[in-house]
């Protein structure tokens, strides 16, 4: 397979894409007899079917986009990913999730979501720190609007010391 730049496409993500597709299809098969309901009156099978469908879609996207986010020199098949890079990715993603869980109640959803996105963004170096800050701010505002305002979930917005 060629990546459009004249080099070979990165094949290291193919197992992940295939795994997501297979897991999604198996979950869809398991949920085949569940009552899905409608958007207005969701049944017990709506969420499992929706998540399973998302897994299949993400699996296809991983297969189609595999390696396109890497710098040109790292796109070649078989290029090993350095251990420290893997460790940084793992630490940033896991740390972001833990940080979100620890700060949600005490700092509120907007701050916790901002920290989640910003710290997870450290998994990949960004050319401009303002891009990471802007992304975190926009996603934090969207998250607050979606979950607190539109869905009316009982999630604190303000930090604990302001409530």
N, C-alpha and C positions, 0 to 999 in steps of 0.2 A: 504494500500500500504506500502511496506517495502522499506527502503532506501539502502539496501545492507550492512548496518552496524548492522543489527539486530533490529533497532528501526523503529518507524513509520516515514514516509516521511512527510515533512512539507507541509501542505495543504493550507497555507495562500496565496500562489501565484496562486492557481488555478483560482480564479475569474479574476485575471489579465490576465492569459494565455487565458482563455475562451473569455474575452472581446476583446483581440487583434485578436483572430481568427474570432470572429463574426464581429468586425469592418472591418477587412480586406475582409471578404467574402461579406459584405454589399457593401463596396466600389467597389469591383470587379463587383458585380451585377449592380451597378449604372453606371459603366464605360463600361458595356458590348457592347454598341453600338458605343463607341468612336473609331475613326481610330487610331490604334496603330502605324502603319507604320513599319519601320525597324530600325536597329541600325544606319544605314547611314542616313536615312531620317525619323526621328522620327515624328510621328503624335501627335495630341493633347491628345490622350489617353495613350501614352507610359508612361509618368511619373505617372499618377494616378494608372495605372495597376501595374507598378513596385513597387510603395510604398504599394499598397494593398497586393501584393504578399509577400513583406517583413513583413508586419504586421502578416500575417498568419504564415509565417515561424518563426518569433520571438515568436508568441503565442505558437506554438508547442514546441519551445525550452524552454520557461518559464515553460510549463507543465512538460517537461522531466527533466529539471535541477533544479526544484524547491527545494530550501533548501540545495543543495549540496555545496554551497559556505559558509554556516554557520558553525561555530564551532560545534563540536559534541554535546555539551550540549544544544545548541539552536535548534537542528534539530527536536525535538519532536513537533508534532502537538499541537497547542493550547498554545505554549510558547509565552507569550506576548512580543512584542518588546517595550523596554523602550522608554518613551516619548523623552528623550534627544537624543537617537539614531536616532529617526525619525526626530527630529529637526535638528540634525547635517547633515543628508542626504539631507533634503530639503534645508537647507542653503548652503551647498556645491554645489549642482547641480544648484540651482537658482543663487547663487553668481557667479559661473563659467560662466554661460551664460551671465549674465549682464556684468561681467568683460571683456569677449570676445568682446561684443558689444562696450564697452567703449574704448578698447585699440586697436582695429583692425586698424583704420585709423592712430592713432598717433604712435603706436609701430610697426606696420606691422604684416603680417600674421604669420611668424614663432614665434614671441614672444607672440602674442595673443593666438595662438593655444597651445603653451607650457603652458601658464597660465591657459587656459581653462581645459586642461587635468590634470594638477597638482592640481588645486583647486577642480575639480570634484572628483579627487582621494581621497581627504580628507573625502569624504562621508564614506569611509571605512578605518579603520586604517590599515596601512601597517607595516609589521615587519621591513622592511629595507627601509629607505627614498631613498636610491639610486635606488631602483626598481621604485618608483614613478617618480623620476627625469629621469631615463633612458626611461621609458614608454612615458613620456611627450616629451622628445627630439626626440624619434623615430617617434611618431605620428605627431609631429610638422614638421619634415622634410618630412614625407610622404604627409602631407596635402599641404605643399608648393610645392612639386614636382607635385602632382596631379593637383591642381587648378591653379597654376601660370605657371608651365612649360608645362605640358601636355595639359591641357584644355585652356591655354592662357587667363585666366580671368584677368581682370584689377584690381588686388588686390595688394596693396602695400606690398613689401617685407621688405624694409628698414624702420627704424623708421623715423618719420617726420623730426627730426633735422639732419638727414644724407641725406635727399633727396634734 
